[in-house]
Amino acid sequence: MIEIFFNEPIDAAYVYERLQKRLKKQSRPYFLRKHKTNTILITFPQNTEDIIKGILVPTLVQFILLRKEDKWMQSILHTSFFYEEDEQHQIIPIAQSLLRGTRRSVPNQKKIRRSKILVTNALFQYLKDGISFSFESFITFRLKEYYKQLAYVCEIAIDEYKLENEYQNLIENLRQQVLKSDSLIPNVHIVYDGKFTLYDHLLLPLSRERLKEYGKLVENREYIDNELIVPLAAIAPKRIHLYTSTVDLALIVTLQNIFQERVLIHTLQEFSQEKSK
C-alpha cells in the first residue's frame, strides 16, 4: 500500500480524481481510497512497480507541472525578487517558454533541463510499495534540484522581461519620433533578398554613407539597428514599400512595429516590375 498525505484537501481531490480515471482504463486490480479529506491510499495486489511507473508517477508529475509549477515560480518571484502579482503574470509565460525550450534566442537555454524529466526521475527514485509520505515533505527534500532550476529560470525570465520592456520603450520612442518628424524622403523602397537595400522615391539607391548621416539625427541609436531602423526613423517616410519573400525576420517585425500601417509588403517580383515602369 502507498499512502500520500496532502496539506491541502483540494490537492488530494485533484490527484485522487486523476488517479481514478487512469486506473479505470487498465484491467489490473487495485484499491484506491481517499481517507478523510487530505490522504490517498492506494493498493496494487500485483505488478506494483508497473502501476507506480505507468500510472502513479505520471499522475503526480501532471499535478506538479499543471497545478504547482506556476505557483512556485510566483512565490520565487515575490519572495526572492519582490515582484508583485501583475508583473509575475508577465514574467511567468517567459519562464514557461524557457522550460519548454521554445525561447531559442536565450544563450543559456541549453542548460535548462525539462521539468518533466527532473520531477519524473525524483518520483521514480522515491516511490515504492509500502511507503507512506507527506507530499509537501517530498517537495522539500526530493525536489531540490527541480526547485533550484525554477529559481534559475526565474532569473533568466526576469532578464528577458527587462529586455522586452526596454525594447518596447525604445520602439515607442522611435514611433513617436517618426510621427512628429517631417518626412525627408516621402516614399522609401526596401528590397530584402538576404540583405537589405534601400532606394528613395525615385528608386535611386540610398548609399550606406547617406544612411549613416541620416542616422546621426536619432538619439539613443546605439540600442537598435543602425543600418536600417535608425536611418528610417530619421527619414520618417510616409510610405515604406518592402519587397521580400519573408516577413518572419526580427528586423522586419521591428520595422512594422515602428512604422505600422506605413509599411506595405510586396513580393520581390513586384520590385522588378516597379523599376521597369
FIBAVEX-486861 format. One record per residue (C-alpha): x negated, z negated, y. Coordinates in pm, 1 decimal. Example, Ala and Ser with C-alpha at 12.3 -4.5 7.8 and 13.67 -1.06 7.14 Angstrom:
BEGIN
<node u="-1230.0" w="-780.0" v="-450.0"/>
<node u="-1367.0" w="-714.0" v="-106.0"/>
//
This chain:
BEGIN
<node u="0.0" w="0.0" v="0.0"/>
<node u="-109.4" w="69.2" v="356.9"/>
<node u="20.0" w="-147.1" v="638.2"/>
<node u="-12.3" w="-48.1" v="1005.0"/>
<node u="70.6" w="-277.4" v="1296.2"/>
<node u="150.2" w="-133.7" v="1641.1"/>
<node u="166.1" w="-325.2" v="1967.5"/>
<node u="448.9" w="-106.9" v="2093.6"/>
<node u="767.7" w="-59.8" v="1885.7"/>
<node u="806.8" w="288.6" v="2037.9"/>
<node u="471.3" w="388.6" v="1886.4"/>
<node u="572.5" w="258.2" v="1544.5"/>
<node u="900.6" w="450.2" v="1568.0"/>
<node u="722.0" w="774.2" v="1661.3"/>
<node u="474.9" w="754.1" v="1372.0"/>
<node u="745.3" w="643.3" v="1127.0"/>
<node u="973.6" w="938.0" v="1210.5"/>
<node u="694.8" w="1193.3" v="1174.7"/>
<node u="568.4" w="1041.0" v="852.1"/>
<node u="918.9" w="1054.8" v="715.1"/>
<node u="951.8" w="1426.3" v="798.1"/>
<node u="616.2" w="1512.3" v="640.3"/>
<node u="675.5" w="1305.0" v="326.2"/>
<node u="1017.6" w="1458.7" v="262.5"/>
<node u="858.5" w="1803.4" v="243.6"/>
<node u="640.3" w="1709.3" v="-54.3"/>
<node u="750.9" w="1628.2" v="-410.6"/>
<node u="530.0" w="1329.1" v="-491.8"/>
<node u="686.3" w="978.1" v="-496.9"/>
<node u="634.1" w="747.9" v="-201.0"/>
<node u="769.0" w="434.0" v="-38.2"/>
<node u="793.4" w="422.1" v="340.8"/>
<node u="946.3" w="137.1" v="534.5"/>
<node u="942.8" w="10.6" v="890.5"/>
<node u="910.7" w="-370.2" v="890.7"/>
<node u="1063.8" w="-538.4" v="1194.2"/>
<node u="1004.2" w="-305.1" v="1489.9"/>
<node u="629.5" w="-257.9" v="1502.0"/>
<node u="497.4" w="-238.8" v="1143.8"/>
<node u="493.9" w="52.5" v="897.9"/>
<node u="449.7" w="1.6" v="521.2"/>
<node u="350.3" w="299.3" v="304.3"/>
<node u="301.8" w="306.6" v="-71.4"/>
<node u="189.8" w="604.4" v="-279.9"/>
<node u="210.8" w="542.3" v="-657.6"/>
<node u="-13.1" w="840.9" v="-728.5"/>
<node u="-250.8" w="1082.9" v="-555.4"/>
<node u="-305.7" w="826.1" v="-282.8"/>
<node u="-617.5" w="992.6" v="-140.5"/>
<node u="-446.5" w="1331.8" v="-119.4"/>
<node u="-146.7" w="1182.0" v="62.7"/>
<node u="-373.9" w="996.2" v="305.4"/>
<node u="-571.8" w="1311.3" v="389.6"/>
<node u="-280.8" w="1552.5" v="382.0"/>
<node u="-5.6" w="1350.2" v="547.9"/>
<node u="-107.2" w="1014.4" v="695.9"/>
<node u="-422.1" w="1130.8" v="876.1"/>
<node u="-262.0" w="1443.0" v="1032.4"/>
<node u="34.6" w="1233.2" v="1148.3"/>
<node u="-187.3" w="975.6" v="1319.5"/>
<node u="-408.0" w="1247.8" v="1469.7"/>
<node u="-99.1" w="1416.4" v="1614.5"/>
<node u="20.9" w="1082.7" v="1750.2"/>
<node u="-310.3" w="1010.8" v="1923.3"/>
<node u="-356.8" w="1357.2" v="2072.1"/>
<node u="1.6" w="1410.9" v="2187.0"/>
<node u="106.0" w="1060.7" v="2285.3"/>
<node u="-210.8" w="871.9" v="2375.1"/>
<node u="-485.2" w="1105.4" v="2492.9"/>
<node u="-342.7" w="1182.0" v="2838.6"/>
<node u="-252.0" w="815.1" v="2893.7"/>
<node u="-604.2" w="706.2" v="2805.5"/>
<node u="-752.6" w="960.5" v="3044.5"/>
<node u="-513.5" w="841.1" v="3315.5"/>
<node u="-641.7" w="488.8" v="3256.1"/>
<node u="-1004.0" w="604.4" v="3276.3"/>
<node u="-936.9" w="793.9" v="3599.4"/>
<node u="-768.6" w="489.4" v="3751.9"/>
<node u="-995.0" w="206.7" v="3636.3"/>
<node u="-1332.3" w="383.4" v="3643.9"/>
<node u="-1284.7" w="636.5" v="3924.8"/>
<node u="-994.9" w="483.4" v="4125.9"/>
<node u="-776.5" w="793.8" v="4131.9"/>
<node u="-407.6" w="741.3" v="4194.3"/>
<node u="-129.4" w="898.3" v="3989.6"/>
<node u="-79.1" w="1216.4" v="4193.9"/>
<node u="-446.0" w="1316.2" v="4162.9"/>
<node u="-458.3" w="1205.5" v="3798.2"/>
<node u="-190.1" w="1465.0" v="3722.7"/>
<node u="-408.6" w="1734.1" v="3881.1"/>
<node u="-728.2" w="1629.7" v="3702.9"/>
<node u="-586.9" w="1584.2" v="3351.1"/>
<node u="-496.1" w="1953.9" v="3297.8"/>
<node u="-857.5" w="2036.1" v="3382.9"/>
<node u="-976.3" w="1774.5" v="3132.7"/>
<node u="-743.8" w="1915.7" v="2867.1"/>
<node u="-880.6" w="2266.7" v="2922.2"/>
<node u="-1229.9" w="2123.5" v="2869.2"/>
<node u="-1121.9" w="1951.3" v="2548.0"/>
<node u="-962.2" w="2273.9" v="2421.6"/>
<node u="-1273.5" w="2474.1" v="2507.3"/>
<node u="-1091.1" w="2716.6" v="2735.4"/>
<node u="-1288.9" w="2642.9" v="3052.8"/>
<node u="-1592.1" w="2852.5" v="2969.5"/>
<node u="-1734.6" w="2855.2" v="3321.6"/>
<node u="-1843.1" w="2490.3" v="3283.5"/>
<node u="-2211.1" w="2466.1" v="3175.7"/>
<node u="-2160.8" w="2151.4" v="2964.1"/>
<node u="-1859.4" w="2288.3" v="2775.9"/>
<node u="-2058.4" w="2328.0" v="2452.6"/>
<node u="-2142.7" w="1955.8" v="2446.6"/>
<node u="-1775.4" w="1864.3" v="2416.6"/>
<node u="-1652.0" w="1821.2" v="2059.8"/>
<node u="-1289.9" w="1885.1" v="1971.3"/>
<node u="-1075.7" w="1571.2" v="1992.5"/>
<node u="-904.9" w="1659.0" v="1665.6"/>
<node u="-1237.6" w="1659.9" v="1479.0"/>
<node u="-1352.1" w="1326.2" v="1621.9"/>
<node u="-1023.7" w="1147.3" v="1552.4"/>
<node u="-978.9" w="1304.3" v="1207.1"/>
<node u="-1329.4" w="1202.2" v="1098.9"/>
<node u="-1276.0" w="845.5" v="1218.6"/>
<node u="-948.8" w="817.9" v="1025.2"/>
<node u="-1094.3" w="972.8" v="708.1"/>
<node u="-1373.8" w="717.2" v="707.9"/>
<node u="-1139.8" w="423.7" v="769.0"/>
<node u="-814.4" w="475.3" v="580.1"/>
<node u="-786.8" w="381.8" v="215.4"/>
<node u="-528.9" w="235.6" v="-19.5"/>
<node u="-469.6" w="-138.4" v="22.2"/>
<node u="-573.8" w="-150.6" v="388.2"/>
<node u="-379.5" w="-349.2" v="644.6"/>
<node u="-478.3" w="-296.3" v="1005.8"/>
<node u="-378.4" w="-305.3" v="1369.0"/>
<node u="-366.1" w="39.3" v="1524.6"/>
<node u="-497.2" w="-98.8" v="1854.9"/>
<node u="-795.1" w="-257.5" v="1676.2"/>
<node u="-867.5" w="77.4" v="1511.0"/>
<node u="-870.5" w="239.3" v="1855.0"/>
<node u="-1101.8" w="-26.8" v="1996.0"/>
<node u="-1358.4" w="-36.1" v="1716.2"/>
<node u="-1334.3" w="300.2" v="1539.9"/>
<node u="-1269.3" w="547.7" v="1819.8"/>
<node u="-1560.3" w="452.8" v="2042.3"/>
<node u="-1721.4" w="797.1" v="2018.9"/>
<node u="-1392.9" w="969.4" v="2097.1"/>
<node u="-1317.2" w="738.2" v="2389.5"/>
<node u="-1671.8" w="786.4" v="2521.3"/>
<node u="-1613.9" w="1160.2" v="2515.8"/>
<node u="-1287.2" w="1122.4" v="2707.2"/>
<node u="-1476.0" w="937.4" v="2980.9"/>
<node u="-1742.1" w="1211.4" v="2984.6"/>
<node u="-1475.8" w="1482.5" v="3004.5"/>
<node u="-1304.2" w="1297.5" v="3290.2"/>
<node u="-1631.3" w="1301.1" v="3486.6"/>
<node u="-1668.1" w="1676.8" v="3442.2"/>
<node u="-1299.5" w="1732.2" v="3523.1"/>
<node u="-1341.4" w="1535.8" v="3847.3"/>
<node u="-1633.9" w="1757.0" v="3948.2"/>
<node u="-1427.0" w="2066.9" v="3870.6"/>
<node u="-1133.1" w="1923.2" v="4064.7"/>
<node u="-1352.7" w="1863.8" v="4369.0"/>
<node u="-1497.4" w="2215.0" v="4346.2"/>
<node u="-1149.8" w="2364.9" v="4322.6"/>
<node u="-1036.9" w="2167.5" v="4627.4"/>
<node u="-1342.0" w="2283.5" v="4822.7"/>
<node u="-1274.9" w="2641.0" v="4714.4"/>
<node u="-908.5" w="2621.9" v="4818.0"/>
<node u="-1003.0" w="2473.0" v="5156.3"/>
<node u="-1259.1" w="2746.2" v="5211.7"/>
<node u="-1010.2" w="3016.6" v="5113.0"/>
<node u="-753.4" w="2872.8" v="5353.2"/>
<node u="-1008.4" w="2857.8" v="5638.3"/>
<node u="-1106.1" w="3221.6" v="5581.6"/>
<node u="-738.4" w="3321.7" v="5556.9"/>
<node u="-667.6" w="3156.1" v="5892.5"/>
<node u="-971.9" w="3322.5" v="6047.8"/>
<node u="-852.0" w="3662.4" v="5928.3"/>
<node u="-503.4" w="3602.7" v="6068.8"/>
<node u="-640.2" w="3502.0" v="6409.7"/>
<node u="-900.7" w="3779.3" v="6436.1"/>
<node u="-868.5" w="4129.0" v="6572.6"/>
<node u="-944.3" w="4399.7" v="6319.1"/>
<node u="-1289.1" w="4550.0" v="6374.2"/>
<node u="-1200.7" w="4826.1" v="6127.4"/>
<node u="-826.9" w="4887.2" v="6067.7"/>
<node u="-849.8" w="5002.4" v="5706.4"/>
<node u="-1126.4" w="4937.5" v="5456.0"/>
<node u="-1161.6" w="5118.7" v="5124.8"/>
<node u="-1339.6" w="4939.3" v="4838.0"/>
<node u="-1444.7" w="5103.7" v="4514.7"/>
<node u="-1525.7" w="4881.9" v="4218.7"/>
<node u="-1682.7" w="5068.0" v="3927.4"/>
<node u="-1915.2" w="4792.2" v="3810.3"/>
<node u="-2034.7" w="4731.5" v="4164.1"/>
<node u="-1856.8" w="4713.5" v="4499.7"/>
<node u="-1894.9" w="4995.4" v="4750.8"/>
<node u="-1722.5" w="4969.9" v="5088.3"/>
<node u="-1600.0" w="5250.5" v="5314.0"/>
<node u="-1443.1" w="5245.1" v="5659.3"/>
<node u="-1111.2" w="5401.3" v="5763.1"/>
<node u="-1279.1" w="5742.0" v="5781.3"/>
<node u="-1413.2" w="5698.0" v="5424.8"/>
<node u="-1768.3" w="5667.9" v="5555.7"/>
<node u="-1987.6" w="5423.8" v="5358.4"/>
<node u="-2049.5" w="5082.8" v="5513.0"/>
<node u="-2417.7" w="5002.8" v="5465.5"/>
<node u="-2543.0" w="4664.7" v="5348.8"/>
<node u="-2719.3" w="4617.9" v="5682.4"/>
<node u="-2399.6" w="4675.1" v="5875.9"/>
<node u="-2202.7" w="4443.8" v="5646.8"/>
<node u="-2468.5" w="4176.8" v="5686.5"/>
<node u="-2431.8" w="4195.2" v="6065.0"/>
<node u="-2056.4" w="4152.2" v="6035.4"/>
<node u="-2111.5" w="3853.8" v="5805.3"/>
<node u="-2303.6" w="3668.5" v="6074.3"/>
<node u="-1977.0" w="3630.1" v="6265.0"/>
<node u="-1836.8" w="3398.2" v="5996.4"/>
<node u="-1902.4" w="3023.4" v="5983.1"/>
<node u="-1985.9" w="2844.5" v="5653.0"/>
<node u="-2076.9" w="3178.2" v="5497.2"/>
<node u="-2331.4" w="3011.9" v="5266.0"/>
<node u="-2048.6" w="2876.2" v="5049.7"/>
<node u="-1898.5" w="3208.1" v="4939.4"/>
<node u="-1995.4" w="3564.7" v="4850.3"/>
<node u="-2195.6" w="3716.4" v="5138.2"/>
<node u="-2191.8" w="4079.1" v="5029.1"/>
<node u="-1815.1" w="4134.1" v="5006.5"/>
<node u="-1591.9" w="3843.7" v="5110.9"/>
<node u="-1775.3" w="3722.3" v="5421.0"/>
<node u="-1814.8" w="4066.1" v="5587.4"/>
<node u="-1449.7" w="4147.4" v="5516.1"/>
<node u="-1340.4" w="3817.1" v="5669.0"/>
<node u="-1526.2" w="3915.3" v="5984.9"/>
<node u="-1388.0" w="4270.4" v="5986.2"/>
<node u="-1032.3" w="4138.2" v="5925.4"/>
<node u="-886.7" w="4476.4" v="5823.8"/>
<node u="-511.0" w="4527.0" v="5836.6"/>
<node u="-528.1" w="4705.4" v="5501.4"/>
<node u="-774.4" w="4688.1" v="5214.5"/>
<node u="-745.6" w="4971.1" v="4965.0"/>
<node u="-910.4" w="4857.3" v="4643.5"/>
<node u="-984.8" w="5120.7" v="4381.0"/>
<node u="-1057.8" w="4962.8" v="4042.9"/>
<node u="-979.2" w="4973.2" v="3673.4"/>
<node u="-960.3" w="4593.0" v="3653.6"/>
<node u="-829.5" w="4308.8" v="3868.2"/>
<node u="-946.2" w="4037.3" v="3629.2"/>
<node u="-1257.8" w="3956.6" v="3828.8"/>
<node u="-1331.2" w="3640.9" v="4026.8"/>
<node u="-1425.8" w="3823.9" v="4347.6"/>
<node u="-1113.7" w="4039.8" v="4334.0"/>
<node u="-895.7" w="3731.0" v="4283.6"/>
<node u="-1068.1" w="3564.9" v="4581.1"/>
<node u="-1017.0" w="3880.0" v="4788.2"/>
<node u="-644.9" w="3877.9" v="4707.7"/>
<node u="-616.9" w="3504.6" v="4781.0"/>
<node u="-761.1" w="3552.5" v="5129.1"/>
<node u="-604.5" w="3882.7" v="5234.1"/>
<node u="-287.5" w="3855.0" v="5024.4"/>
<node u="-44.3" w="4142.1" v="5097.7"/>
<node u="-312.4" w="4331.0" v="5290.6"/>
<node u="-478.5" w="4423.2" v="4959.7"/>
<node u="-341.8" w="4735.9" v="4791.5"/>
<node u="-461.0" w="4816.0" v="4439.5"/>
<node u="-531.2" w="5176.1" v="4337.1"/>
<node u="-689.3" w="5349.8" v="4039.3"/>
<node u="-1041.4" w="5488.4" v="4062.4"/>
<node u="-899.0" w="5840.4" v="4032.3"/>
<node u="-696.0" w="5786.1" v="4349.5"/>
<node u="-1015.3" w="5738.4" v="4548.7"/>
<node u="-1140.3" w="6079.5" v="4442.7"/>
<node u="-807.5" w="6226.2" v="4548.8"/>
<node u="-826.6" w="6042.1" v="4882.7"/>
<node u="-1175.1" w="6178.9" v="4952.5"/>
<node u="-1074.0" w="6535.1" v="4870.5"/>
<node u="-794.8" w="6540.0" v="5130.8"/>
//
